[in-house]
Amino acid sequence: MPATTYDQVISEIKALNLSDQLRLLEETATLIRKRTSKPTLRSILELKGKGKDIWKGLNVRAYIDEERSSWNG
């Protein structure tokens, strides 16, 4: 949008009463959200294998027992 057109739009917005400015803002936000938000379906299976290096070489039974004992103070 050329600067003059932008400046004209801003000028027209300033001329609106507050109620109309807020309505314009809400409608503009809705239009932008519709254009930018594309829901991406995700699967829990994408997490498979994440962080597996953290657990490598760890005695799982000892870790679980330690965690459980911390719950009781």
PDB file of N, CA, C and O in Angstrom:
ATOM      1  N   MET A   1       0.853  -1.179   0.000  1.00  0.00           N
ATOM      2  CA  MET A   1       0.000   0.000   0.000  1.00  0.00           C
ATOM      3  C   MET A   1       0.894   1.236   0.000  1.00  0.00           C
ATOM      4  O   MET A   1       1.761   1.378   0.862  1.00  0.00           O
ATOM      5  N   PRO A   2       0.687   2.115  -0.952  1.00  0.00           N
ATOM      6  CA  PRO A   2       1.477   3.346  -0.993  1.00  0.00           C
ATOM      7  C   PRO A   2       1.278   4.174   0.277  1.00  0.00           C
ATOM      8  O   PRO A   2       0.229   4.107   0.918  1.00  0.00           O
ATOM      9  N   ALA A   3       2.290   4.946   0.625  1.00  0.00           N
ATOM     10  CA  ALA A   3       2.253   5.742   1.848  1.00  0.00           C
ATOM     11  C   ALA A   3       1.066   6.707   1.868  1.00  0.00           C
ATOM     12  O   ALA A   3       0.448   6.918   2.912  1.00  0.00           O
ATOM     13  N   THR A   4       0.753   7.285   0.717  1.00  0.00           N
ATOM     14  CA  THR A   4      -0.363   8.234   0.693  1.00  0.00           C
ATOM     15  C   THR A   4      -1.680   7.534   1.000  1.00  0.00           C
ATOM     16  O   THR A   4      -2.518   8.078   1.719  1.00  0.00           O
ATOM     17  N   THR A   5      -1.871   6.332   0.460  1.00  0.00           N
ATOM     18  CA  THR A   5      -3.085   5.583   0.746  1.00  0.00           C
ATOM     19  C   THR A   5      -3.132   5.218   2.220  1.00  0.00           C
ATOM     20  O   THR A   5      -4.179   5.339   2.855  1.00  0.00           O
ATOM     21  N   TYR A   6      -2.009   4.772   2.772  1.00  0.00           N
ATOM     22  CA  TYR A   6      -1.929   4.434   4.191  1.00  0.00           C
ATOM     23  C   TYR A   6      -2.287   5.647   5.040  1.00  0.00           C
ATOM     24  O   TYR A   6      -3.090   5.551   5.968  1.00  0.00           O
ATOM     25  N   ASP A   7      -1.689   6.781   4.718  1.00  0.00           N
ATOM     26  CA  ASP A   7      -1.966   8.010   5.467  1.00  0.00           C
ATOM     27  C   ASP A   7      -3.440   8.407   5.364  1.00  0.00           C
ATOM     28  O   ASP A   7      -4.026   8.900   6.328  1.00  0.00           O
ATOM     29  N   GLN A   8      -4.026   8.189   4.196  1.00  0.00           N
ATOM     30  CA  GLN A   8      -5.452   8.497   4.017  1.00  0.00           C
ATOM     31  C   GLN A   8      -6.315   7.592   4.898  1.00  0.00           C
ATOM     32  O   GLN A   8      -7.272   8.051   5.521  1.00  0.00           O
ATOM     33  N   VAL A   9      -5.969   6.308   4.944  1.00  0.00           N
ATOM     34  CA  VAL A   9      -6.723   5.367   5.776  1.00  0.00           C
ATOM     35  C   VAL A   9      -6.610   5.758   7.241  1.00  0.00           C
ATOM     36  O   VAL A   9      -7.608   5.765   7.961  1.00  0.00           O
ATOM     37  N   ILE A  10      -5.412   6.080   7.683  1.00  0.00           N
ATOM     38  CA  ILE A  10      -5.212   6.499   9.081  1.00  0.00           C
ATOM     39  C   ILE A  10      -6.031   7.748   9.372  1.00  0.00           C
ATOM     40  O   ILE A  10      -6.654   7.858  10.428  1.00  0.00           O
ATOM     41  N   SER A  11      -6.030   8.663   8.457  1.00  0.00           N
ATOM     42  CA  SER A  11      -6.801   9.896   8.630  1.00  0.00           C
ATOM     43  C   SER A  11      -8.292   9.592   8.764  1.00  0.00           C
ATOM     44  O   SER A  11      -8.979  10.182   9.597  1.00  0.00           O
ATOM     45  N   GLU A  12      -8.784   8.674   7.944  1.00  0.00           N
ATOM     46  CA  GLU A  12     -10.201   8.303   8.008  1.00  0.00           C
ATOM     47  C   GLU A  12     -10.518   7.578   9.315  1.00  0.00           C
ATOM     48  O   GLU A  12     -11.592   7.766   9.886  1.00  0.00           O
ATOM     49  N   ILE A  13      -9.597   6.760   9.783  1.00  0.00           N
ATOM     50  CA  ILE A  13      -9.810   6.063  11.054  1.00  0.00           C
ATOM     51  C   ILE A  13      -9.895   7.063  12.203  1.00  0.00           C
ATOM     52  O   ILE A  13     -10.738   6.933  13.091  1.00  0.00           O
ATOM     53  N   LYS A  14      -9.022   8.053  12.177  1.00  0.00           N
ATOM     54  CA  LYS A  14      -9.047   9.078  13.224  1.00  0.00           C
ATOM     55  C   LYS A  14     -10.353   9.855  13.230  1.00  0.00           C
ATOM     56  O   LYS A  14     -10.780  10.356  14.270  1.00  0.00           O
ATOM     57  N   ALA A  15     -10.982   9.953  12.074  1.00  0.00           N
ATOM     58  CA  ALA A  15     -12.240  10.695  11.970  1.00  0.00           C
ATOM     59  C   ALA A  15     -13.425   9.900  12.525  1.00  0.00           C
ATOM     60  O   ALA A  15     -14.475  10.475  12.811  1.00  0.00           O
ATOM     61  N   LEU A  16     -13.263   8.592  12.677  1.00  0.00           N
ATOM     62  CA  LEU A  16     -14.341   7.763  13.227  1.00  0.00           C
ATOM     63  C   LEU A  16     -14.508   8.007  14.718  1.00  0.00           C
ATOM     64  O   LEU A  16     -13.559   8.396  15.399  1.00  0.00           O
ATOM     65  N   ASN A  17     -15.712   7.777  15.223  1.00  0.00           N
ATOM     66  CA  ASN A  17     -15.884   7.890  16.671  1.00  0.00           C
ATOM     67  C   ASN A  17     -15.260   6.649  17.316  1.00  0.00           C
ATOM     68  O   ASN A  17     -14.952   5.673  16.632  1.00  0.00           O
ATOM     69  N   LEU A  18     -15.081   6.697  18.620  1.00  0.00           N
ATOM     70  CA  LEU A  18     -14.382   5.642  19.343  1.00  0.00           C
ATOM     71  C   LEU A  18     -15.050   4.274  19.147  1.00  0.00           C
ATOM     72  O   LEU A  18     -14.368   3.265  18.968  1.00  0.00           O
ATOM     73  N   SER A  19     -16.349   4.251  19.179  1.00  0.00           N
ATOM     74  CA  SER A  19     -17.095   3.007  19.001  1.00  0.00           C
ATOM     75  C   SER A  19     -16.789   2.361  17.649  1.00  0.00           C
ATOM     76  O   SER A  19     -16.564   1.154  17.570  1.00  0.00           O
ATOM     77  N   ASP A  20     -16.783   3.159  16.604  1.00  0.00           N
ATOM     78  CA  ASP A  20     -16.491   2.645  15.269  1.00  0.00           C
ATOM     79  C   ASP A  20     -15.019   2.234  15.124  1.00  0.00           C
ATOM     80  O   ASP A  20     -14.705   1.276  14.418  1.00  0.00           O
ATOM     81  N   GLN A  21     -14.125   2.963  15.794  1.00  0.00           N
ATOM     82  CA  GLN A  21     -12.707   2.595  15.771  1.00  0.00           C
ATOM     83  C   GLN A  21     -12.503   1.221  16.422  1.00  0.00           C
ATOM     84  O   GLN A  21     -11.755   0.388  15.910  1.00  0.00           O
ATOM     85  N   LEU A  22     -13.173   0.999  17.549  1.00  0.00           N
ATOM     86  CA  LEU A  22     -13.052  -0.288  18.228  1.00  0.00           C
ATOM     87  C   LEU A  22     -13.640  -1.414  17.380  1.00  0.00           C
ATOM     88  O   LEU A  22     -13.065  -2.500  17.305  1.00  0.00           O
ATOM     89  N   ARG A  23     -14.769  -1.164  16.752  1.00  0.00           N
ATOM     90  CA  ARG A  23     -15.390  -2.159  15.874  1.00  0.00           C
ATOM     91  C   ARG A  23     -14.462  -2.495  14.705  1.00  0.00           C
ATOM     92  O   ARG A  23     -14.304  -3.661  14.342  1.00  0.00           O
ATOM     93  N   LEU A  24     -13.856  -1.467  14.124  1.00  0.00           N
ATOM     94  CA  LEU A  24     -12.915  -1.666  13.022  1.00  0.00           C
ATOM     95  C   LEU A  24     -11.716  -2.494  13.495  1.00  0.00           C
ATOM     96  O   LEU A  24     -11.255  -3.394  12.793  1.00  0.00           O
ATOM     97  N   LEU A  25     -11.228  -2.183  14.672  1.00  0.00           N
ATOM     98  CA  LEU A  25     -10.089  -2.915  15.231  1.00  0.00           C
ATOM     99  C   LEU A  25     -10.429  -4.390  15.411  1.00  0.00           C
ATOM    100  O   LEU A  25      -9.631  -5.259  15.060  1.00  0.00           O
ATOM    101  N   GLU A  26     -11.596  -4.675  15.950  1.00  0.00           N
ATOM    102  CA  GLU A  26     -12.020  -6.062  16.170  1.00  0.00           C
ATOM    103  C   GLU A  26     -12.174  -6.805  14.844  1.00  0.00           C
ATOM    104  O   GLU A  26     -11.728  -7.945  14.708  1.00  0.00           O
ATOM    105  N   GLU A  27     -12.801  -6.160  13.876  1.00  0.00           N
ATOM    106  CA  GLU A  27     -12.995  -6.806  12.578  1.00  0.00           C
ATOM    107  C   GLU A  27     -11.669  -7.039  11.866  1.00  0.00           C
ATOM    108  O   GLU A  27     -11.482  -8.066  11.214  1.00  0.00           O
ATOM    109  N   THR A  28     -10.755  -6.092  11.989  1.00  0.00           N
ATOM    110  CA  THR A  28      -9.438  -6.233  11.372  1.00  0.00           C
ATOM    111  C   THR A  28      -8.669  -7.378  12.032  1.00  0.00           C
ATOM    112  O   THR A  28      -8.039  -8.181  11.345  1.00  0.00           O
ATOM    113  N   ALA A  29      -8.722  -7.451  13.362  1.00  0.00           N
ATOM    114  CA  ALA A  29      -8.047  -8.534  14.076  1.00  0.00           C
ATOM    115  C   ALA A  29      -8.609  -9.892  13.657  1.00  0.00           C
ATOM    116  O   ALA A  29      -7.853 -10.850  13.496  1.00  0.00           O
ATOM    117  N   THR A  30      -9.906  -9.979  13.483  1.00  0.00           N
ATOM    118  CA  THR A  30     -10.537 -11.227  13.051  1.00  0.00           C
ATOM    119  C   THR A  30     -10.059 -11.627  11.664  1.00  0.00           C
ATOM    120  O   THR A  30      -9.750 -12.793  11.418  1.00  0.00           O
ATOM    121  N   LEU A  31      -9.999 -10.656  10.758  1.00  0.00           N
ATOM    122  CA  LEU A  31      -9.511 -10.935   9.399  1.00  0.00           C
ATOM    123  C   LEU A  31      -8.069 -11.442   9.417  1.00  0.00           C
ATOM    124  O   LEU A  31      -7.727 -12.391   8.711  1.00  0.00           O
ATOM    125  N   ILE A  32      -7.241 -10.807  10.219  1.00  0.00           N
ATOM    126  CA  ILE A  32      -5.831 -11.202  10.292  1.00  0.00           C
ATOM    127  C   ILE A  32      -5.695 -12.598  10.895  1.00  0.00           C
ATOM    128  O   ILE A  32      -4.917 -13.413  10.400  1.00  0.00           O
ATOM    129  N   ARG A  33      -6.450 -12.880  11.962  1.00  0.00           N
ATOM    130  CA  ARG A  33      -6.401 -14.208  12.574  1.00  0.00           C
ATOM    131  C   ARG A  33      -6.791 -15.292  11.572  1.00  0.00           C
ATOM    132  O   ARG A  33      -6.159 -16.347  11.517  1.00  0.00           O
ATOM    133  N   LYS A  34      -7.825 -15.035  10.787  1.00  0.00           N
ATOM    134  CA  LYS A  34      -8.281 -16.021   9.809  1.00  0.00           C
ATOM    135  C   LYS A  34      -7.204 -16.292   8.761  1.00  0.00           C
ATOM    136  O   LYS A  34      -7.051 -17.422   8.299  1.00  0.00           O
ATOM    137  N   ARG A  35      -6.467 -15.258   8.393  1.00  0.00           N
ATOM    138  CA  ARG A  35      -5.436 -15.414   7.361  1.00  0.00           C
ATOM    139  C   ARG A  35      -4.173 -16.063   7.886  1.00  0.00           C
ATOM    140  O   ARG A  35      -3.451 -16.712   7.129  1.00  0.00           O
ATOM    141  N   THR A  36      -3.893 -15.898   9.178  1.00  0.00           N
ATOM    142  CA  THR A  36      -2.618 -16.378   9.705  1.00  0.00           C
ATOM    143  C   THR A  36      -2.711 -17.663  10.492  1.00  0.00           C
ATOM    144  O   THR A  36      -1.699 -18.342  10.664  1.00  0.00           O
ATOM    145  N   SER A  37      -3.879 -18.022  10.974  1.00  0.00           N
ATOM    146  CA  SER A  37      -3.960 -19.217  11.812  1.00  0.00           C
ATOM    147  C   SER A  37      -4.435 -20.413  11.003  1.00  0.00           C
ATOM    148  O   SER A  37      -5.590 -20.496  10.587  1.00  0.00           O
ATOM    149  N   LYS A  38      -3.523 -21.315  10.801  1.00  0.00           N
ATOM    150  CA  LYS A  38      -3.843 -22.564  10.136  1.00  0.00           C
ATOM    151  C   LYS A  38      -3.595 -23.664  11.158  1.00  0.00           C
ATOM    152  O   LYS A  38      -2.445 -23.976  11.468  1.00  0.00           O
ATOM    153  N   PRO A  39      -4.664 -24.253  11.683  1.00  0.00           N
ATOM    154  CA  PRO A  39      -4.463 -25.275  12.709  1.00  0.00           C
ATOM    155  C   PRO A  39      -3.680 -26.468  12.161  1.00  0.00           C
ATOM    156  O   PRO A  39      -3.983 -27.003  11.095  1.00  0.00           O
ATOM    157  N   THR A  40      -2.684 -26.855  12.910  1.00  0.00           N
ATOM    158  CA  THR A  40      -1.867 -27.989  12.542  1.00  0.00           C
ATOM    159  C   THR A  40      -2.224 -29.144  13.451  1.00  0.00           C
ATOM    160  O   THR A  40      -2.099 -29.057  14.673  1.00  0.00           O
ATOM    161  N   LEU A  41      -2.664 -30.216  12.845  1.00  0.00           N
ATOM    162  CA  LEU A  41      -2.960 -31.403  13.629  1.00  0.00           C
ATOM    163  C   LEU A  41      -1.654 -32.074  14.000  1.00  0.00           C
ATOM    164  O   LEU A  41      -0.806 -32.324  13.143  1.00  0.00           O
ATOM    165  N   ARG A  42      -1.497 -32.362  15.275  1.00  0.00           N
ATOM    166  CA  ARG A  42      -0.275 -32.988  15.767  1.00  0.00           C
ATOM    167  C   ARG A  42      -0.622 -34.330  16.375  1.00  0.00           C
ATOM    168  O   ARG A  42      -1.770 -34.567  16.751  1.00  0.00           O
ATOM    169  N   SER A  43       0.337 -35.189  16.472  1.00  0.00           N
ATOM    170  CA  SER A  43       0.147 -36.508  17.055  1.00  0.00           C
ATOM    171  C   SER A  43       1.096 -36.667  18.239  1.00  0.00           C
ATOM    172  O   SER A  43       2.243 -36.220  18.198  1.00  0.00           O
ATOM    173  N   ILE A  44       0.604 -37.303  19.280  1.00  0.00           N
ATOM    174  CA  ILE A  44       1.442 -37.594  20.439  1.00  0.00           C
ATOM    175  C   ILE A  44       2.606 -38.497  20.035  1.00  0.00           C
ATOM    176  O   ILE A  44       3.645 -38.515  20.694  1.00  0.00           O
ATOM    177  N   LEU A  45       2.426 -39.234  18.964  1.00  0.00           N
ATOM    178  CA  LEU A  45       3.472 -40.140  18.497  1.00  0.00           C
ATOM    179  C   LEU A  45       4.711 -39.395  18.008  1.00  0.00           C
ATOM    180  O   LEU A  45       5.784 -39.987  17.889  1.00  0.00           O
ATOM    181  N   GLU A  46       4.573 -38.111  17.725  1.00  0.00           N
ATOM    182  CA  GLU A  46       5.732 -37.310  17.311  1.00  0.00           C
ATOM    183  C   GLU A  46       6.767 -37.217  18.424  1.00  0.00           C
ATOM    184  O   GLU A  46       7.936 -36.931  18.167  1.00  0.00           O
ATOM    185  N   LEU A  47       6.343 -37.456  19.651  1.00  0.00           N
ATOM    186  CA  LEU A  47       7.254 -37.365  20.785  1.00  0.00           C
ATOM    187  C   LEU A  47       8.062 -38.645  21.008  1.00  0.00           C
ATOM    188  O   LEU A  47       8.984 -38.670  21.824  1.00  0.00           O
ATOM    189  N   LYS A  48       7.718 -39.691  20.289  1.00  0.00           N
ATOM    190  CA  LYS A  48       8.404 -40.967  20.462  1.00  0.00           C
ATOM    191  C   LYS A  48       9.913 -40.796  20.242  1.00  0.00           C
ATOM    192  O   LYS A  48      10.359 -40.277  19.219  1.00  0.00           O
ATOM    193  N   GLY A  49      10.668 -41.244  21.225  1.00  0.00           N
ATOM    194  CA  GLY A  49      12.125 -41.198  21.137  1.00  0.00           C
ATOM    195  C   GLY A  49      12.753 -39.889  21.586  1.00  0.00           C
ATOM    196  O   GLY A  49      13.977 -39.797  21.687  1.00  0.00           O
ATOM    197  N   LYS A  50      11.937 -38.872  21.857  1.00  0.00           N
ATOM    198  CA  LYS A  50      12.494 -37.589  22.301  1.00  0.00           C
ATOM    199  C   LYS A  50      13.074 -37.746  23.710  1.00  0.00           C
ATOM    200  O   LYS A  50      12.409 -38.281  24.596  1.00  0.00           O
ATOM    201  N   GLY A  51      14.278 -37.295  23.915  1.00  0.00           N
ATOM    202  CA  GLY A  51      14.906 -37.340  25.231  1.00  0.00           C
ATOM    203  C   GLY A  51      15.428 -38.708  25.624  1.00  0.00           C
ATOM    204  O   GLY A  51      15.788 -38.917  26.782  1.00  0.00           O
ATOM    205  N   LYS A  52      15.476 -39.649  24.686  1.00  0.00           N
ATOM    206  CA  LYS A  52      15.908 -40.998  25.052  1.00  0.00           C
ATOM    207  C   LYS A  52      17.363 -41.008  25.533  1.00  0.00           C
ATOM    208  O   LYS A  52      17.743 -41.869  26.326  1.00  0.00           O
ATOM    209  N   ASP A  53      18.171 -40.066  25.063  1.00  0.00           N
ATOM    210  CA  ASP A  53      19.564 -40.013  25.506  1.00  0.00           C
ATOM    211  C   ASP A  53      19.678 -39.671  26.988  1.00  0.00           C
ATOM    212  O   ASP A  53      20.649 -40.058  27.638  1.00  0.00           O
ATOM    213  N   ILE A  54      18.696 -38.949  27.527  1.00  0.00           N
ATOM    214  CA  ILE A  54      18.706 -38.575  28.944  1.00  0.00           C
ATOM    215  C   ILE A  54      18.636 -39.821  29.823  1.00  0.00           C
ATOM    216  O   ILE A  54      19.240 -39.875  30.894  1.00  0.00           O
ATOM    217  N   TRP A  55      17.886 -40.825  29.352  1.00  0.00           N
ATOM    218  CA  TRP A  55      17.648 -42.027  30.156  1.00  0.00           C
ATOM    219  C   TRP A  55      18.696 -43.114  29.915  1.00  0.00           C
ATOM    220  O   TRP A  55      18.714 -44.127  30.615  1.00  0.00           O
ATOM    221  N   LYS A  56      19.560 -42.908  28.937  1.00  0.00           N
ATOM    222  CA  LYS A  56      20.559 -43.922  28.595  1.00  0.00           C
ATOM    223  C   LYS A  56      21.481 -44.175  29.794  1.00  0.00           C
ATOM    224  O   LYS A  56      22.028 -43.241  30.380  1.00  0.00           O
ATOM    225  N   GLY A  57      21.640 -45.456  30.146  1.00  0.00           N
ATOM    226  CA  GLY A  57      22.552 -45.829  31.229  1.00  0.00           C
ATOM    227  C   GLY A  57      21.984 -45.597  32.620  1.00  0.00           C
ATOM    228  O   GLY A  57      22.707 -45.756  33.603  1.00  0.00           O
ATOM    229  N   LEU A  58      20.732 -45.231  32.735  1.00  0.00           N
ATOM    230  CA  LEU A  58      20.117 -44.950  34.024  1.00  0.00           C
ATOM    231  C   LEU A  58      19.398 -46.193  34.538  1.00  0.00           C
ATOM    232  O   LEU A  58      18.707 -46.877  33.784  1.00  0.00           O
ATOM    233  N   ASN A  59      19.564 -46.477  35.822  1.00  0.00           N
ATOM    234  CA  ASN A  59      18.844 -47.581  36.447  1.00  0.00           C
ATOM    235  C   ASN A  59      17.433 -47.087  36.723  1.00  0.00           C
ATOM    236  O   ASN A  59      17.203 -46.331  37.666  1.00  0.00           O
ATOM    237  N   VAL A  60      16.504 -47.516  35.903  1.00  0.00           N
ATOM    238  CA  VAL A  60      15.134 -47.015  35.957  1.00  0.00           C
ATOM    239  C   VAL A  60      14.484 -47.338  37.299  1.00  0.00           C
ATOM    240  O   VAL A  60      13.822 -46.479  37.882  1.00  0.00           O
ATOM    241  N   ARG A  61      14.659 -48.548  37.794  1.00  0.00           N
ATOM    242  CA  ARG A  61      14.056 -48.952  39.068  1.00  0.00           C
ATOM    243  C   ARG A  61      14.551 -48.048  40.195  1.00  0.00           C
ATOM    244  O   ARG A  61      13.751 -47.592  41.012  1.00  0.00           O
ATOM    245  N   ALA A  62      15.861 -47.782  40.252  1.00  0.00           N
ATOM    246  CA  ALA A  62      16.419 -46.922  41.295  1.00  0.00           C
ATOM    247  C   ALA A  62      15.873 -45.502  41.164  1.00  0.00           C
ATOM    248  O   ALA A  62      15.568 -44.855  42.166  1.00  0.00           O
ATOM    249  N   TYR A  63      15.751 -45.024  39.937  1.00  0.00           N
ATOM    250  CA  TYR A  63      15.225 -43.672  39.710  1.00  0.00           C
ATOM    251  C   TYR A  63      13.783 -43.568  40.206  1.00  0.00           C
ATOM    252  O   TYR A  63      13.426 -42.616  40.901  1.00  0.00           O
ATOM    253  N   ILE A  64      12.964 -44.543  39.848  1.00  0.00           N
ATOM    254  CA  ILE A  64      11.556 -44.523  40.269  1.00  0.00           C
ATOM    255  C   ILE A  64      11.445 -44.606  41.780  1.00  0.00           C
ATOM    256  O   ILE A  64      10.656 -43.880  42.386  1.00  0.00           O
ATOM    257  N   ASP A  65      12.234 -45.492  42.399  1.00  0.00           N
ATOM    258  CA  ASP A  65      12.203 -45.613  43.858  1.00  0.00           C
ATOM    259  C   ASP A  65      12.616 -44.302  44.530  1.00  0.00           C
ATOM    260  O   ASP A  65      12.014 -43.895  45.524  1.00  0.00           O
ATOM    261  N   GLU A  66      13.614 -43.661  44.002  1.00  0.00           N
ATOM    262  CA  GLU A  66      14.085 -42.379  44.547  1.00  0.00           C
ATOM    263  C   GLU A  66      13.003 -41.311  44.433  1.00  0.00           C
ATOM    264  O   GLU A  66      12.751 -40.567  45.381  1.00  0.00           O
ATOM    265  N   GLU A  67      12.364 -41.241  43.261  1.00  0.00           N
ATOM    266  CA  GLU A  67      11.282 -40.263  43.057  1.00  0.00           C
ATOM    267  C   GLU A  67      10.133 -40.518  44.022  1.00  0.00           C
ATOM    268  O   GLU A  67       9.613 -39.587  44.636  1.00  0.00           O
ATOM    269  N   ARG A  68       9.739 -41.770  44.154  1.00  0.00           N
ATOM    270  CA  ARG A  68       8.611 -42.100  45.034  1.00  0.00           C
ATOM    271  C   ARG A  68       8.936 -41.770  46.495  1.00  0.00           C
ATOM    272  O   ARG A  68       8.066 -41.317  47.239  1.00  0.00           O
ATOM    273  N   SER A  69      10.154 -41.993  46.891  1.00  0.00           N
ATOM    274  CA  SER A  69      10.518 -41.697  48.284  1.00  0.00           C
ATOM    275  C   SER A  69      10.510 -40.181  48.544  1.00  0.00           C
ATOM    276  O   SER A  69      10.296 -39.749  49.677  1.00  0.00           O
ATOM    277  N   SER A  70      10.742 -39.377  47.500  1.00  0.00           N
ATOM    278  CA  SER A  70      10.730 -37.924  47.692  1.00  0.00           C
ATOM    279  C   SER A  70       9.307 -37.390  47.871  1.00  0.00           C
ATOM    280  O   SER A  70       9.125 -36.302  48.418  1.00  0.00           O
ATOM    281  N   TRP A  71       8.299 -38.137  47.420  1.00  0.00           N
ATOM    282  CA  TRP A  71       6.921 -37.693  47.559  1.00  0.00           C
ATOM    283  C   TRP A  71       6.475 -37.646  49.013  1.00  0.00           C
ATOM    284  O   TRP A  71       5.628 -36.834  49.386  1.00  0.00           O
ATOM    285  N   ASN A  72       7.052 -38.526  49.831  1.00  0.00           N
ATOM    286  CA  ASN A  72       6.628 -38.622  51.229  1.00  0.00           C
ATOM    287  C   ASN A  72       7.442 -37.712  52.133  1.00  0.00           C
ATOM    288  O   ASN A  72       7.224 -37.685  53.344  1.00  0.00           O
ATOM    289  N   GLY A  73       8.352 -36.987  51.575  1.00  0.00           N
ATOM    290  CA  GLY A  73       9.130 -36.037  52.350  1.00  0.00           C
ATOM    291  C   GLY A  73      10.277 -36.706  52.970  1.00  0.00           C
ATOM    292  O   GLY A  73      11.060 -36.065  53.670  1.00  0.00           O
TER     293      GLY A  73
END
